[in-house]
Amino acid sequence: MNQNRVFLLVIWLALAFALWSTWQNDYNKAEPAAAAVAAGTAGKTATTADTSVPAIPADGGREDVPSSDNLPGAPAPTADSQPVATATASASARGISVTTDLLHVELSANGGSVRRVELLCYPQTTEAGSPPVEILDDRGEHLFIAQSGLINSAGNAPSHQASFTTDSDSYALAAGSDTLEVPFTFHGADGLVVRKTYVFERGSYQIRVRDDITNGTSTNWQGNAYRQLQRIPPPKPAGGWMTSPAAFSYTGGAWYSPEDKFNKLDYGEFASEPAKNDISGGWVALVQHYFLAAWIPDAKGGNQFSSSAQKNGRYMMRAIGPRLAAAPGETVSSEASLYVGPKLQDQLDQVAPGMELTVDYGIFTVISQPLFWLLSLLHDLLGNWGWAIIGVVVLLKLAFYWLSAKQFESMAKMRRVQPRLQALKERYGDDRQKLNQAMMELYKKEKINPASGCLPILVQIPVFIALYWVLVESVELRHAPWIGWIQDLTAKDPYFVLPALYIIIMFVTQRISPTPGMDPMQRRMMQAMPIMFGFLFAFFPAGLVLYWVTNGALSLLQQYINMKRHGGFDDAKHKT
């Protein structure tokens, strides 16, 4: 099997896997997308053909408030327990602006909810002046919000809909300061006081949230703190799986517990297979390509994790903490952290155990993670992700050089015995049993292993696909430039230079490859391969095409060396 066939097999296996992943995502997204549109268009007249998802107030409705039944550590409600309505603000409650070195956050006076987060270091595009990426957003089809509150069976606990006050409408991390605190206060009619404090830190996407509950009533108070994320599934990215890797990147719910480790839940499974776990520690998250938002409750005591599909088209991940109890005049506290930011692999494992697994390499994680480590190491040495990709390919080719050399040596032996194999076919005709027996005797005599030529392919295929996922899933490479015309390794080559280079490299490789005994139809198919691959790579992200161009160039050099060593050029001159 020559080098062209190796590339063909690798490419088509990768494409088959990508197509399968695309189909899985499209299948799973169909149900939630339909639910969101149905919820959004409910109540419209039949004459209005409106398929857009309407804006849903971030704080409106009661469906997203946890039920007081079966709260962790709470006694069952008695028949005479009557909910006491807490003061609520309108859905248009004023926003409180918070700015740090990494984040611009808008908090709501309703419950101190986080209704908008911009990542200041991550522009939406590579164009100058591009606005920053918004992870959380309380508007329309992009709705994605983080909420927290208190709940109890008596009804005198402020949920995320309760009206809070704060001293200012704008906060900013001062120069020279490492932390910024933003306090919210709730005053209940019965004397309960809740102070919710957001703590922002310089250089961090993690926001600490502390609830201090002071029981100013004349009776014992108890309740539970809850934190939740809810969103409408994001619209499918424009373009297909070739031009937009985000089209088949995992988007959905995730959670981690010390007992069950890392788990995922597609939006299509929220209704049919809702998650519900009682654990100590862990976290809940909603993830998307490159970014995530996650609540990390205090590991002390038990937490109840759950997921749900809302009637209004939203999907929710929730964590309810252990029971809190305060005697009259006593203060109790509950703490958690909210992470809203990029899936930076060198930081996520420090945020919470298992969070680095949200960088979803799928079944190739065991290979992809070491490859990313190697890519990052080369980036630190070379200072550029493009050169790091080239460096990884060089190291991989060196690592597999002996396998490829064995493959070419086996091919050279097979070419030498080709006339004798043809004579055996003529001698035994249609007697397959005797022909196979004679061929095995010939292989044994000449010390040829016919399967050895396939070994390098079988070893390299999972490595190639794993590296593909590294390039697709790593936010570190997002908008990363290389040289000259390549200013974004995650976008296609704007001038198709890399695809053209690959066509030339593949054509030269094909011309010097010996193909004894190849039938005319197969030869014509091989001749069409460079153009076919060039067209395919024209739509691939430039980083992936750079990988294949480098791999093809090194394979061509390796083949030239091996052919000089084993006399393959004589066979190449006499292609039949």
N, C-alpha and C positions, 0 to 999 in steps of 0.2 A: 504494500500500500504506500503510494508516494505522498509527498508533503501536501499536495493540493487536496488529496482525499482526507488527510488529517484535518486540515482547516475546514473542509466542507462538513465533516462530521461534527466538529466542535461547534461551528456556527449554527447548524440546524438543530442540534440538541439545545443550545442556548435559546434559540428562537422558539422552539417547542415549549420549553419551560416558561418563557416569558408569555407566550400565548395562553398557556394554561393558567398562569397567575392572573392575567387580564380577565379571562373568562370567570375565574373565581370571584374577583372583585366586582365585576359587572353584575354577576348573579346575586351576590350578597347585597349590593347597593340598590338593586331594583326595588325591593320591598320598602326600605326606609324612605327612599326618594318619593315613591308613590304615596306613602303615608303623609309625608310632609306637605306635598301638593294638595292632597285631599283635605288635610286639616286647614291649609291656608285658604282654600277656595270654598270651604263650607259656608253656607249662608249667602253666597253670591247668587244673583238671579241667573236663570238659564240662558239669558241672552248675552251675558258677559263672558267672553272667551278669555279668561285670565288664568294663565298657568304659572304665574309668578308666586313666590312665597311671600306673604305679606309681613310687614314688620310686626313683631310680637313684643309688647312691653316686657322689659327684662324682669320687672318686679310684679307683674300682674297675675291674677289667678291664684287659686288655692291648691291646685293639683301638685305643685312642686314643694309643698310643705310636708314634712314627714308626718306620718300618723303617730299618734301618741300610744297606740297599741303595741305591746311587745317590745318596749324600749329596753335596751341592755341594762340589767341590774335594777329595773324599776318594778315596783309591785303592780299587780293588775289594778286597773282603775275600778273604783267602787261605783255602785249605782247612783250615788248622790254626787259624784264628781261632775261638775258642770264647767265647761271651758269658759274662761274669762277672756273676752276679746282684748287683744293688745292694740295699741294705737298704731295705725298704719299710715304711710304717706302715699301720695299719688305716684303713678308710674313715671311721671315726669320729674321726680325728685331731683334736686340740684346735684350736680356732679362736683367732686372734689378732685382737683388735679394734683398729681404727684410726679415729680421728675427726679430721676437719679442719673448716674453716668451711663446706665445701660437701658433703662426703662422709662417710658412715659405711661403712667397709669391713671385711669379715671375711676374713682370709687363713687358709690352711690350713697346718699343719705338714707336710703331704704336699706336697713340692715347692715350697712357698711359693705355691700356687695362689690365685687370687682367686675365692672362691666366693660372695661376696655383696657387693653395692654398693647403698647407699641414697642417693638424691639429696635432701639435706636441704632444699633450697629449692623442691622440687617435690612438694607434697602430692598424694595420689591423687585426692582430690575437693576441692570447695570448702567442705566442712563443717569447722567448727572442730574442731581436734584430729585431723584426718585424718592417718594415717601417711604417711611419704614414699614416693615411687615407688621400687620396687626394680627395678634393671636386671638385675644378675646375681643369680642365686638357684640354689642347688644342690638344690632340693627338687622332686620329682615332675614334674608336667606343665609347671611353670614353669622347669625346669632350663635355665640359661644361665650358663656359667662361662668363665673365662679362665685358661689354663695356660701354663707355660713350663718348659723343661728343657734337658738336654744329651743327646746321643745319639752313639754311635760304634760301630764294628764290633766292637771289643774287649769292649764291654759294661761298661766301668768308668767310665761317665758317669751322673750322677744325673738321671733323668727326672723328670717332674712327680709321680711316685709315690714318689720316694725320701723318706726321713725326714730332715727338717731340724730344727734347734733354733734357738730365739731366746731373748733374755734376759727378755722380759716377755710377758704375755698381753694387755696393753692399752697402747696408745699414743694420744696426743692432741697436736694442734698447740697449742703453748703460746702464750699471749697475747704479742704482740710479736715472735713468731718467724714467719719467712716460709717455712721449710722444715721438714720432718720426715722423718727417715730411720728405716726399719724393716729391720734386718738379719736374715737367716736364714743358717745355716751347715750345710754337709754335710761329714762326715768319712768318707771311704772307708776300707775295710779295708786298702787298699794304700797309703795315704798321700795320696791325692788330697783336696784341700780346696777346696770351692766356697762362696763367700760371695755370696749373692743379696741385693741391697739395693734396697728400694722407697723412692723419694724423692717425697714429696708436697709440693706448693707451695700457699701461700695463694691463694685466688681462682682455682684451676685445677682442671679435671676431668681433666687429663693427669697420669699417674703414670709417672715414669721408673723403669726397671728395669735394674740393672747386675749382671752376673754376673762375678765375679773368680775365675778358676780358677788355683789354685796347684798345680803338679805336684810333689808330695812323693814321687813314686815314683822308682825307679831307672832308668826307661826313658822314652823320649819319649812324650808323650801328644798325641793329636789327637782332635778331635770337632767337632760342630756344635751351635749353639744353635737351638732351635725355640720358636716361640710359636704358640698356637692358641686359637681360640674354638670352643666347641661348645654346641649347645642343642637342645632339642626345640621345634619350631615352636610359637609361642604359640597358645592357643585363639582361635578366631574371635570378635571382639568381639560383645557382645550387641547386638541391633537390626540393622537393615539399613543400606544405604548412605546413607539420608536422615538417620537419627538418629545414626549413628556413622561419621564420616568415616574412622576407622581401619579400618573394614571393607574399604575398597578402597585404602588406602594401601599402598605397597610394603613388603613384609617379606621379607627374604632376605639372601643374601650379596652382597658388593661388594668390589671391589679396584681399585687404581689403580697404574699404572706409567707412568714417563715415556715409554715406547715406545707402549703401547697405550691410555693415558689411562684414563678411567673405564669400568668394566664392572660389570654386575649379573648375578646368577645366582639365579633363583627356586629355592625348595626342590625343586620338582618336576623341576628340571634337574640336581640334584646328582649323581644316579646316571647319567643318560643323557649329560650333557655336562659332566663334571667339569673344573674349571679347573686348568691346570698351566702356569706361566710361570716362566722364569728371567729375573730382572730386577735392576736396580740401583736401590735406593730404593723408593718406593711404600708401600703399606699394604694390609692385609686387614681386613674388617669384617663384622659381622652387624648389620643395621639393622632398625628397626621404626618405627612411627609416632612421630614427635617425638624419638626417642632412638636411640643406637647405641653399640656397643663396637667398638674398632678397635685392632689391633696395628700399630705403626709401627716397623719395624726400622731399624737404622742403615743409612744409604744407602751406606756404604763397603762395597765388595765386592759380590758377587752374592747374591741371595736367591731361593729357590724358593717360589713361591706354589702352593697346591693346595687343592682342595675335595674333600669325600667325604661319602657317605651311610653312616652306621654301621648295623650290624645291630641295635643296641639302640635304634634310633629317633632317634638324635641326628644332627645335621648339623654339619659341621666346616669351618672355614676355617683354613689353617695357613700359616705362613711359616717356612722353614728357612734359617738364615743361612750365610755362607761358612765354610770350614774354619778351625778354630782349632788352633794347634799350640804346645806348650810343652815345652821341654827340662826335664830334672830340675832342680828348684829355681826354675824360671821361672814367672811369673804372666802370664796373658793375660786380656783382658776382652772382653765383648760387651755392647752396650747396645741398648735399645729403649724405646719409650714405649707405654703403654696409655691410650687415651682411653675413658672411660666417662661418658657424660653426654648432655645435650640437644644437638640439632642447631641450635646458635646460629649464625646465618649470618654474624655479624660476627666470629666467633672461629675457625670451622672452617678457613678458608683460612690462618690463622696456625698452626694445629696441624700441618697437612700439606697439600701441594699437592693440589688436586682434592677434598679432603674436603667442601667446601661443596656438591658435587654430590650428596651423599647426601640433601639436601633435594630430593626428587624431584618436580619439576614436569612431568616427561614431555616431550612434544613442544612444550610451551608455555614451556620454560625461558627461551628467548631473550626472551620478553615478560614472564614472571613475575618474573624477577630484577630488572629495572628497576622494575617495579611495587612489589616489596617494598622496594626502596631508597627509593622515594618514600613508601611507607607508613611506613617507619621514620623518615624525615626529618620527616614530619608528626607522628608520635608524639613525637619529641623536642621539637617546637615546642608541641604541644597537651597533652602529658602524659597522653593517654588513647587507647587503640587504637580505641575506638568513634568518637570524634571524628576520628581519623585516617582511618577508613574513609569517613566522610562527606566529609572533605576530599579524598580520592582521587576519589570520585565527582564532586564539584564540578569538580575540575581536568580530569577526563576529559570531562565534559559541555562544559566550555569549549573543550577541545581539538577536540572533534568538533562544535562548534556550527555551524560554517560548512557542514559536510557535512549536518547535519540541516536547516539552513535551505535548502540546495539541494534536499534531498529534498522539503520541504514546498512550495517554489516549483514544483518539477516536478509535484507532486500538484495544485496550484492550476491550473496550465495544463491538466493532463489533465481536471480537472473542467470547465473552460471549453469544451473541445472535445468534451465527452461527447455533446451533442446531434448534432454533426456526425459523430461516429463511429457513432452509432446510425443516422443516415441512410445512411451508407455501407454498413452491414450490411444494411439493407433494400434498398438499390439492387442490390448484387451477390449477395445471397442465399448460395448454397452455393459460389460461385466463389471459393475461398480465395486463389488466386493474384492475381486482380484486386483483391480486398479488401485483401490485404496490401500490394500496390503502391500503392493509393489511400491507405491509412493512412500509409505511409512518406512519401508526398508531402505529406500534411497535417502530419505531424510536422516535416518539413523546412521547410515554409512558416511554421509557428508557432514554430520553433526549440525543439522539444521533444525531449529525449532520454529515451525511455521506460525506459532502463536506469538513469538517474541516481537514481531513487528507491530502487534496490537497493544502490547503492554504500555508503551509510552503514552498512547492515546488514552487508555483507561485511567492512567495515573493523572494525566494533565487535565482532563475534562473537568473534574470537580474543582480543581484549582482555578481554571479559567472562569468558570461560572461564579465561584466564590468571589473572585476579584471583580467581576462584573457587578455583583451586588454591593461590594464595598464602594465602588465608584458611584453607584446609583443612590445609595442610602446615606452616605456620609455628608452631613451638613457642612463639615469642614471644607469640602470641595465646592460648595455652592458659590457660584459667581467667581470662582478662582481663575485668574488669568494665567496664561502660559507665556507666549512670546508673540510679538507682532500682531497679526490679525486675530489670534485666538485670545480673546479677553474674557471668555467664560467657558470653562471646561465642561460645564453641565448643559451647554447649549450646542446646537449643531454648528459645524464649521461654516461661517458665513460665505466663504468663497470656494468651498468644496476642494480645498487644496489637499487635505489629508485623505479624503476618499480617492482623489486622483493619484496620489502617491501609492496608495494601496493597490490600485489597479495596475500601475506600472510594476511594482514589486511582484505581484502575483503573476503577471504576464511573463516576466523574466524567469521566475521560478518554474513556471510551466514549460518554458522553452528549453531549459537545461535539464528537465527531469526525464530520465529514461523511461519509456513506456513500451517495452517489448510485448507484443501480443495483444495490445489494446485494439478493440474493434473500432471501425470508423465512427459509429454512432456515439460510443463513449468518448472518443477523442473530441468530437464536436461539442459534446456537453461540457467537457473540461475547458475547451476554448472559450465557451460562453461564461464561465464562472467569474473571471475578473470583472466583466461589465455588470453581471448580476450583483456581485458583492459591492462594487462601487456605487451602484444605485441604492442598495440597502444602507450602506454606511453614510450616504448623503444626509440621512435623517437622524442618525445616531448622535448622541452627545459627543462633543469633540474629544473629551477625555477617554471615552471608550475607543474611538477611532484611532487616537494616538497610541493607545495600548496595542491595537491590532497592527498598526503600521510598524511600530517598533518590533513587535513579535515577528511580523512577516520579514522585515529586513534582517533580523538576526537569524531567522530560520533559513533565509536565502544564503547568508554567509556560511552558516553551518553546513548546508547542503553542498555548497561549492567545495568546502574543505573535505568533506567526506567523499565526494565524487573524485577529487584529486587523489585521495588516499586509496580508494577502492576501484579506480578505473571506470567510474560511471559515465565519463564523458564519451567513451567509445560507444556505449549503448545509446546515449542520447543522440549521437550522430546518425544512428541507424534505426530511428523510430519506424515502426512498421504499422 
